[in-house]
């Protein structure tokens, strides 16, 4: 290996080898949701898998294969080239970011994870109710919600938004950007986008 970066890229590609191909006979939305679920499943099976993917560009054959399949599903659905690239990036960010949030700082063993949740629950419930009434009242819901349910909510909400944009468009030309979207795009100043996964 020439350097650590190259090693990480190889590791990321090896992780992605376990993600199966999409079935292109299915609707685009089902393909996108399936890919998101599969990427999360595989990342959860590899310690620091999400960190490795987040830190490396998609240069290996397995990551390129997955990128091609997601992009193909979106283009076939009728998204413009710009929206295809943006949607792919946002979906990847959701999946990898969600797994990072699930795994960073969380104990690996079930007993420790349960103790940590209970400590956080007690802390939420001990907060001054007059200052944080909603947080205190929702302490159980905030702690007990299954990660699978939250992940499904996020990816489906994202796909709902994409589907709405696609249905509004009516043609392959991009829908006009609203003024509030322009201000978001101008102010973001984020790093270079990277395709999924």
HUCORPE-V207900 format. One record per pair of residues at least 24 apart in sequence whose C-alpha atoms are under 6 Angstrom apart, sorted by the first residue. I is the first residue (numbers start at 0). J is the second residue. Records with the same first field share a line. If there is no record, write none. Layout:
I: J / J
//
This chain:
8: 55
11: 51 / 52
12: 59 / 61 / 62
15: 61
16: 61
27: 72 / 76
49: 95 / 99
66: 195
77: 171
79: 171 / 173
87: 194 / 195
88: 194 / 195
91: 195 / 196
//
